[in-house]
Amino acid sequence: MTVVPHWFLPTAGDGRTIVARRHADRGEAGSTPRDPDIDYLAQVARAAQAQGFDGVLTPTGTYCEDAWLTTAALLRETSTLRYLVAFRPGVLSPTLAAQMASTYQRISGGRLLLNIVTGGDAVEQLRFGDRAAHDERYARTDEFLTVLRAAWGAEPADFTGEHYRVEGATTFVPPDPLPQIYFGGSSDAALPVAARHADVYLTWGEPPEAVAEKIGRVRKLADDLGRSPRFGIRLHVITRDTADEAWAQAGALLDALDPDEIDRAQATLRSSQSVGQQRMLALHGGSRKGLTIAPNLWAGVGLVRGGAGTALVGSHTEVADRIAEYHELGIEEFVLSGYPHLEEAYRVGEGLLPELGRRGLLAPAVRS
């Protein structure tokens, strides 16, 4: 078992400071130092491919550009890079999603990965006309993924459930290979869905003992079903030649945050229904102090950014040590990012990834 590295596509904008984006926000052109125009995103994608990342995660929400359209436009800019497309299953038909994925696989040469985001922010969900309660959304996701996979089968499929009733679900041609399903969620409603459907269960970057407990629960639920999902983690990274340089950069990012912006962000994030988001908030409690929550694990990003709010900070050797620690817990896939994403793709690719390679941890590009 080796490490599969992924990078992040900043479709909400980019910059040299932490880009403050929450799912309940609305992105505006010109609101970041680097707008997410297609030429800039193409630079990031090409850098990720050149530096040896297997794929790039592309987020979903009204605060960023649409992941399907953006990544489809970037396919011709890259040749081997895979695109981990995040989308919300409650806002489109599962048969339509199956068709979109099938088409994407053919035109990309098999470079699509799917990140299922059930959604934990009520404000964001209402923007899509979705009034389902938290646990109901996960029950709907369960049915959605059942129909999605059935539509990829050799024969048209019927399904009758509480949320979907379809007859003859199918696609023009089944995708080859089938897109891998990446799925995250920390609630009691989410974990059984992950166990039934996820090819890769994703968690945000909590301290190792918390990560071990969570993936242990998913592994047990999956074992009971005869399944063996892989595990991945979403982390920012601030990796430099020396630890002093890395922590100086973390300090500079923290100093650049406006206290009023932190207060506004925390108020918005505290209203989230996402259990994972609440776990992120609990790591720092909104305070600028005590942000180092485990060796080389810094929670400063989560002061203003929703979702993944922690970063591995240190020398390339130290960050590699922490990745090896998570890897020993069973984490195989690492979805990394840093500000700004273009320059940091090179820093990670030229400093951290070779260190992982020297340890025999770095996987060759996977195409399965």
C-alpha positions in Angstrom: 0.0 0.0 0.0 1.5 3.3 -1.1 0.5 7.0 -1.1 -1.6 8.4 -4.0 -1.2 12.3 -4.0 -3.8 14.6 -5.3 -3.9 18.4 -5.6 -6.8 21.0 -5.5 -8.2 23.2 -8.2 -9.1 26.6 -6.7 -12.3 27.3 -8.5 -13.3 29.9 -5.9 -10.2 32.0 -6.6 -6.7 31.9 -5.3 -4.1 34.1 -3.6 -1.1 34.3 -1.3 -3.4 34.5 1.8 -6.1 32.0 2.9 -9.1 32.4 0.6 -12.1 32.8 2.9 -14.8 30.7 1.3 -17.8 29.0 3.0 -20.5 27.1 1.3 -23.0 29.7 2.3 -21.0 32.5 0.6 -21.4 33.7 -2.9 -18.3 34.1 -5.0 -17.9 37.4 -6.8 -15.6 38.1 -9.8 -12.6 40.1 -8.5 -13.1 39.0 -4.9 -9.7 37.2 -4.8 -6.3 38.3 -6.0 -6.5 35.6 -8.7 -9.9 35.0 -10.2 -10.5 31.4 -11.2 -10.5 32.0 -15.0 -9.9 29.1 -17.2 -6.3 30.1 -18.1 -5.2 30.3 -14.5 -6.9 27.0 -13.6 -5.2 25.4 -16.6 -1.8 26.6 -15.2 -2.6 24.9 -11.9 -3.8 21.7 -13.6 -0.7 21.5 -15.8 1.5 22.1 -12.8 -0.2 19.3 -10.8 0.3 16.9 -13.7 3.9 17.9 -14.2 4.7 17.5 -10.6 3.3 13.9 -10.4 -0.1 14.4 -8.7 -2.6 11.7 -9.7 -5.6 14.0 -9.8 -7.1 17.3 -8.6 -10.2 17.8 -6.4 -12.6 20.3 -7.7 -15.1 21.7 -5.1 -18.9 22.2 -5.4 -21.2 25.0 -4.2 -22.5 28.4 -5.2 -19.2 30.0 -3.9 -17.2 28.5 -6.8 -17.4 27.6 -10.4 -19.2 24.5 -11.5 -16.9 21.4 -11.2 -18.3 19.4 -14.2 -18.0 22.3 -16.7 -14.7 23.6 -15.5 -12.9 20.3 -15.5 -14.4 19.2 -18.8 -12.9 22.5 -20.3 -9.5 21.5 -18.8 -9.3 18.0 -20.3 -7.5 19.2 -23.4 -5.0 21.1 -21.2 -3.8 17.9 -19.6 -3.2 14.3 -20.7 -3.0 12.1 -17.6 -4.3 14.1 -14.7 -7.5 12.8 -13.3 -10.4 15.1 -12.1 -12.1 14.5 -8.8 -15.4 16.2 -9.5 -17.5 17.1 -6.5 -21.2 17.4 -6.8 -24.4 17.3 -4.8 -26.6 14.2 -5.5 -29.8 15.9 -4.4 -29.9 18.5 -7.2 -29.9 16.2 -10.3 -31.3 12.9 -11.4 -29.1 9.9 -10.6 -29.6 8.6 -14.2 -28.5 12.0 -15.6 -25.5 11.9 -13.3 -24.7 8.4 -14.6 -25.0 9.6 -18.2 -22.8 12.7 -17.5 -20.2 10.4 -15.9 -20.3 7.9 -18.7 -19.8 10.7 -21.3 -17.0 12.3 -19.3 -15.1 9.0 -19.0 -15.2 8.5 -22.8 -14.1 12.0 -23.8 -11.4 12.1 -21.0 -10.0 8.6 -21.6 -11.1 7.4 -18.2 -9.9 10.4 -16.1 -13.1 11.0 -14.0 -13.4 10.4 -10.3 -16.6 11.4 -8.4 -16.7 13.1 -5.0 -20.2 12.8 -3.6 -21.1 15.8 -1.3 -24.4 15.2 0.4 -24.3 18.7 1.9 -24.4 20.0 5.4 -25.2 23.7 5.1 -28.9 24.5 5.2 -28.4 27.9 3.5 -26.5 26.4 0.6 -29.1 23.6 0.2 -32.0 26.0 0.1 -30.3 27.8 -2.8 -30.8 24.6 -4.8 -34.4 24.3 -3.5 -33.4 21.4 -1.2 -35.4 21.4 2.0 -34.6 17.8 3.1 -33.3 17.4 6.7 -29.7 16.3 7.4 -30.3 12.6 7.9 -32.9 12.5 5.1 -30.2 13.8 2.7 -28.0 10.9 3.5 -30.8 8.4 3.0 -31.4 10.1 -0.4 -27.7 9.8 -1.2 -27.9 6.1 -0.5 -30.7 5.6 -3.0 -29.0 8.0 -5.5 -25.8 5.9 -5.5 -27.8 2.7 -5.8 -29.5 4.0 -9.0 -26.2 5.5 -10.3 -24.4 2.2 -10.2 -27.5 0.3 -11.6 -27.6 2.7 -14.6 -24.0 1.7 -15.4 -25.0 -1.9 -15.6 -25.3 -4.0 -18.7 -29.1 -4.0 -18.6 -31.6 -1.2 -17.8 -32.6 -1.1 -14.1 -35.7 -0.3 -12.2 -35.6 1.1 -8.7 -38.3 2.1 -6.2 -37.4 3.8 -3.0 -38.5 6.6 -0.7 -36.7 9.3 -2.7 -36.4 7.9 -6.3 -38.6 5.8 -8.5 -37.0 5.0 -11.9 -37.8 2.6 -14.7 -35.1 1.4 -17.1 -32.3 3.5 -15.8 -29.4 3.2 -18.2 -26.7 5.1 -20.2 -25.7 5.1 -23.9 -22.6 3.0 -23.1 -21.5 2.0 -19.6 -18.3 4.0 -18.6 -15.1 2.1 -18.8 -13.6 2.1 -16.3 -16.3 2.8 -13.8 -15.6 6.1 -12.0 -14.4 5.6 -8.5 -16.8 7.0 -5.8 -15.2 9.2 -3.2 -17.4 10.0 -0.2 -17.1 11.8 3.1 -19.2 12.4 6.1 -18.8 12.1 9.9 -22.3 11.7 11.2 -24.0 8.5 12.2 -26.2 8.9 9.1 -23.2 9.2 6.8 -21.0 6.3 7.8 -23.3 3.5 6.8 -23.8 5.1 3.4 -20.0 5.3 3.0 -19.7 1.7 4.0 -22.2 0.6 1.3 -21.0 2.8 -1.6 -17.6 4.4 -1.2 -14.6 3.2 -3.1 -12.6 5.8 -1.1 -13.8 7.2 2.2 -12.5 10.8 2.7 -12.0 12.5 6.0 -10.7 16.0 6.8 -7.4 16.4 8.6 -8.0 15.7 12.3 -5.4 14.5 14.7 -4.3 10.9 14.0 -6.2 9.3 16.9 -9.5 10.9 15.7 -8.9 9.8 12.1 -8.1 6.3 13.3 -11.4 6.1 15.3 -13.4 7.4 12.3 -12.0 5.1 9.7 -12.2 2.2 12.1 -15.9 2.7 12.3 -16.2 2.8 8.5 -14.0 -0.2 8.1 -16.1 -2.2 10.6 -19.4 -1.3 8.8 -17.9 -2.1 5.4 -16.5 -5.4 6.7 -20.0 -6.4 7.8 -21.1 -5.9 4.2 -18.2 -7.7 2.6 -16.6 -4.5 1.3 -13.1 -3.0 1.6 -13.1 0.7 0.8 -9.8 2.6 0.6 -9.3 5.7 2.8 -8.2 9.2 2.0 -7.6 12.5 3.8 -8.0 16.2 2.8 -5.2 18.5 4.1 -3.6 21.7 3.3 0.2 21.7 3.4 2.9 24.3 4.3 6.1 22.5 3.5 9.5 24.1 3.2 13.2 23.2 3.3 13.3 24.0 7.0 10.7 23.9 9.8 11.4 27.6 10.6 10.5 28.6 7.1 7.3 26.6 7.2 6.1 28.0 10.5 7.0 31.5 9.5 4.7 31.1 6.5 1.9 29.8 8.7 2.4 32.8 10.9 2.3 35.2 7.9 -1.0 33.6 6.8 -2.4 34.0 10.3 -1.2 37.6 10.6 -3.0 38.4 7.3 -6.4 37.4 8.6 -8.7 40.2 9.6 -10.2 39.6 13.1 -13.6 40.8 11.9 -13.5 38.3 9.0 -12.6 35.5 11.5 -15.7 36.5 13.6 -18.0 36.6 10.5 -16.6 33.3 9.2 -17.0 31.5 12.6 -20.6 32.7 12.9 -21.4 31.3 9.5 -19.6 28.0 10.1 -21.2 27.5 13.5 -24.6 27.4 11.8 -23.6 24.4 9.6 -25.5 21.2 10.1 -22.3 19.2 9.0 -20.9 17.1 11.8 -17.6 17.2 10.0 -17.6 21.0 10.0 -18.4 21.1 13.7 -15.5 18.7 14.3 -13.3 21.1 12.4 -14.5 24.1 14.5 -13.9 22.2 17.7 -10.2 21.9 16.9 -9.6 25.7 17.5 -12.9 27.1 18.9 -12.4 30.3 16.9 -9.3 31.3 18.8 -6.1 32.4 17.2 -4.2 30.7 20.0 -3.4 27.1 20.4 -3.7 26.3 16.7 -1.1 23.5 16.7 -3.4 20.6 17.6 -1.0 17.7 17.0 2.6 17.5 15.9 2.9 19.6 12.7 -0.9 19.9 12.4 -2.1 23.5 12.3 -5.8 24.5 12.5 -5.4 28.1 11.3 -6.9 27.6 7.9 -10.2 26.8 9.5 -10.5 30.2 11.1 -12.0 31.5 7.9 -12.3 28.6 5.5 -15.1 26.1 5.6 -14.5 22.4 5.0 -10.9 21.3 5.3 -9.4 23.6 7.9 -6.1 22.1 8.9 -2.6 22.1 7.4 0.5 20.0 7.8 3.3 22.4 8.6 7.0 21.7 8.7 10.1 20.7 6.8 9.6 18.3 3.9 11.0 15.6 6.2 8.6 16.4 9.0 5.5 16.6 6.7 6.6 13.3 5.2 6.7 11.9 8.7 3.1 13.0 9.4 1.9 11.6 6.1 3.7 8.3 6.9 1.9 8.3 10.3 -1.5 8.7 8.6 -0.5 6.1 6.1 0.1 3.6 8.9 -3.5 4.1 10.0 -4.7 3.0 6.5 -4.8 6.3 4.6 -3.7 5.8 1.0 -5.0 8.9 -0.8 -3.9 12.4 0.2 -5.8 15.4 -1.3 -3.4 18.3 -0.6 -3.5 22.1 -1.3 -1.7 25.3 -0.4 -1.8 29.0 -1.0 -1.3 30.0 -3.8 -2.1 26.7 -5.5 0.1 27.2 -8.5 3.3 27.9 -6.7 2.6 25.5 -3.9 2.0 22.7 -6.4 5.7 23.1 -7.4 6.9 23.4 -3.8 5.1 20.1 -2.8 6.1 18.4 -6.0 9.7 19.4 -5.8 10.2 19.0 -2.0 7.7 16.7 -0.4 6.9 14.2 -3.1 10.5 13.3 -3.7 10.9 12.7 0.1 7.9 10.3 0.0 9.5 8.6 -3.0 12.8 8.1 -1.2 10.8 6.3 1.5 9.1 4.0 -1.0 5.7 5.5 -0.2 4.9 7.2 -3.4 2.7 5.3 -5.8 3.0 5.5 -9.6 0.1 7.1 -11.4 -2.9 4.8 -10.9 -5.3 4.3 -13.8 -8.0 1.9 -12.5 
